[in-house]
Amino acid sequence: MLKTPIRLLSWNVNFRRPSDLTAKIESVVPHIVTLQEVKRNLADDWAHHLKKIGLVHHYRSGSTALALSHQCLIASRWKVTPDDIVRPREPPYPESLGRTTVSVPGEGDIDVFTAHIPNSGGNGWRQIDTFSSLSAELSRAIDSPRILTGDFNEPEWYPKLKEIVVFGDGEGAPTRWPDQFGDERPSIEWANSVRSVLDGAASQHRLRDAYRVRRDPEEPTPVTYRTKKGSKPRCFDHTFVSRHFDVLACGYFHVWRERGFSDHSPMWAHLRFRTDIPR
């Protein structure tokens, strides 16, 4: 059995070079790291730098024929087994979703998912098709130790941690919305798809929001993404865990974003396998 908690770090690195960020990652001494927006032509360099700090096992999302210039990367101190199954609903960009099995010595396997959901501004309903694909894959996954991390480009904001406001949702929102590609659908489809992944009670995957588990639900939402002055706070970066884990601690390194290492705050969590797994 592990003597220390599993230390998890998730970060949208915003196409940065590993030489700029590896020292920050090393300072956390993580066991598992999930990265989003890893530039495709820097992926080998990222793997090399992560090996030097003990994260010797790697997985990269997508196939060799990538539609985007970036992908997701999962690295671990422990054995990693790729799990690129045929999804029940393939996303528009396969490299936007990643899944692997991390084998923790003396504990067992963890089904690790990570996502970089494309934003709606440049992708329209393709964002929702990615949410729908992820939701379907999560709901079909075996009820085993699971972790989901990523940059989801949603929700629009949390007035409080117990509330969630989806883009285009709420009073005054149009009943239908056409995107720039001519795809027009009911707005309720947008809201339902986002909530199926991000909204605890309304989600379909039975995972808990690790940050909200450790916080007062009346607490204001954190800002994890750099926004323009005067805009609503954006919290796009999330971690979810299954009932098999205790969340010992969870938070963000906001100062890393504020100092310009990325436009996103990295998210960290300390987890422990439960011996008394709740039903």
N, C-alpha and C positions, 0 to 999 in steps of 0.2 A: 504493500500500500504506500502511496506517495506520502512523504512527510510534510510536503508543502502543498499549498493549493495550486491548481492549474492556472497559470498566468496567461491570459489571452489578450492580444492587442489587435485591433482592426483599424485600418487607416486608408483613406483615399489620398494617395500620394501625389495626385495632380500632375502626372507625367514627369515628376522630378527624378533626377539621377540618384542612384543608391548612395553614391559617395557623399551626397548632401544630407542624407537622412539616416544612414545605418547607425551612426553613433547614438542618435536619439533612441532608436529601437533597442539597441544593445543596453542602454541604461535601464530599461524596464526588466531585462532578463526574462523575456517571455518564453513560454513553451510552445505556443502556437501563435502564428501571425497570419492575418488575412489582409491582403492589400487589394485596393481597387485603383483603376486608372494607371496601371503599369504599362508604360509605353512598350509596344511590341518589340521594337529594336533595342530596348534596354533590358528585356527579360533575362537574358543570359547573364548580364552584368549584375542584375539584382540577385540572381541565384548564387553567383560567385560571392558577393558581399555578405549575403545571409549565411552562407556556409562558414565564413570566417568568424561569425559570432555565435556559432553553435547550432544554427537552424539549417541542418544538413539535408533535410528531406523536403522536396518541393513538388508542387502541382501547379499547372497553368491551365486556365479555362479555355475552351474552344478548340477548334481543329487548326490545321495548318492554313486552311483557306479562311482567313478572318476578314470580316466585313469592316471592323473597326480598327483604329490604330492602337488600341489598348486592350488589355485583358485583365482578369483577376489572377492573383497569385496567392497560394496558401503554402506556408512554410512551417516546419515543425522540428523540434529536437527528436521526435519519435517517428517511427515508420509511417509513411503516407502511402495509401493505395488509391489511385484515381478511381472515380466512380462516375464516369461519363456515360450514364445509361441513356437509352432512348427515352426522352421525356414524353409524358402523355400529351403535352402541348409544347411544341418547340418554340422558343422565343425568336423574335426577329433577328437577334444577334446572339448566337449560341455562346460567344465569349463573355457575354454579360452575366452569366450564371456559372458558378463553379461548385463542384461537390466532390468530396474526398473522404476517405476513412482514415482517421488518425488512431494508431494503436498505442495506448498508454500502458507501459509496463506495469504488471501487477494489478491493473484496474479493468482493462477491457478496451473496446473500440468506441470511438466517437464519430458520428456521422456529421461532418462539418460542411455546411453550406455557406457560400458567400455570394453577394450580388452587387452589381453596379447597375441599378435600374436607369436607363437612359432618361434624360429630362424631356419634358413635354414640348419645350420651346423648339427643339430641332427635330423631334421625333413623333409628335402628336400621339395618336392612338397606339403607336408601337410601344410607348411606355406602358400602357395598360396591358397590351398583349404579353409583355415581359412579366408584369405582376401576375397575370392569369396563369402563365406557364409555371412560375415559381410556386404559386398557391397550389396548383394541381400536383406538382412534384412533392411538396411538403405534406399534403394531405394523404398522399399514397405511401409515404415513407413508413417503414416499420417503427413501432413505438419503442425506440431504443434511445440511448443517450445521443442527443442531437444539439447542435449549436448552429444558429443562423446569424451572420453578421453582414454588414454592408452599408453602402451609400444608396439610399432608396429614392432620393429626390422627391420625397413626400414625407409627411403631410405638409400642408401649407403652414400650419402652426398648431401648437398646443396652447390654448389659453391657460390651461393648467395641465398638469401631468395626467389627470384623469380624463381629459377631453382630447379630441382629435378633430381637426378641421381639414378636410381634403380640398385640394385645389378644385375650384369650380363647383364646390358644394355649398349648401346653405341658402339662405334667403336671397332672392334676386338672381340666382344662377339660372342660365338657360336650360330648358328641358332636353335640348339636343345640342351637340357641339360638333362642327366639322373641322377637321384638321387641315393642314396645308397640302396634304396628299389627296384630298377629296374624300376621305373616310369620315362619314358622319354617323354618329351613334347617340343613343340616349345618355344623358349626363349621369344618370343613376348607375349605369354600367361602370363608369369611371370610379365613382365613390365606392361602390361595392367591391370592386377589384382591389383597390388600395386597402380598404378595411379588411379584406380577407387575409392579408398578410400582416398589416401593422397594428390593427386595433385588437387588443387582447381579447375582449369578450366576443367580438365579432369575427375573429380570425378562425381559420379552418385547420390550423396546424397544432393547436393545443400547446404552444410554446409560450413562455413568460417573457415579458420585456425585462431584461436584467436590470436596467437602470431604474425603472419604475418600481421594481420589487423592493429596492432599498431606499425609496424616497416617500415622503408624504405626498399623497395624491393631489393635495391643494398647492403644492409647490410650483412656482413658475417654471416654464420650460427653459432648458439651457439653449444657448446659441452654439451650434456646431459647424455652421457654414457661414463664411464671410458674406455679409449682405451690405447693401447700400444704406447709408445713414437715413434713419427715419422709417425703414421698412420693418415689417413684422419679423420677429425672430425666427430663424430657420433651424430646425433640428432634423437633419436628414440622415444622421448616422446612428444606427441602432444595432443592438445585440439581443438575441432571443435565445433562451435555453429551455430544454425539456425538464420534466419533473424529476429527472434522475440526478439533478445537480442542486446543491445549495449555492446561492449567490452570496459569497462572503463580503464582497465589496465590488463597487463598479463606479466608473466615472470617466471623465474626459481630461485630456491634457490641452486645455484651451490656450495656454500660453504658447504652445508650439504653433498654433494657427495664428495667434496674434503677432508672433515674431516672423511670420512669413514662410515657415517651412512648408506649408501647404495652405490651401483655402478651406480645408476641413480640419476639425479637431479630431485627433485620434481617440479612440474609445478603448478603455481597458476594463477587464473584469477578472476577479479572482474567484474560481469555482472549485467545488469539491464534490466528488461523487457521494451520493447519499447512500447510507446503509439501510435507512427506513424510507423506501420510495413510496410516496403517497399514491393513491389510486387516481 
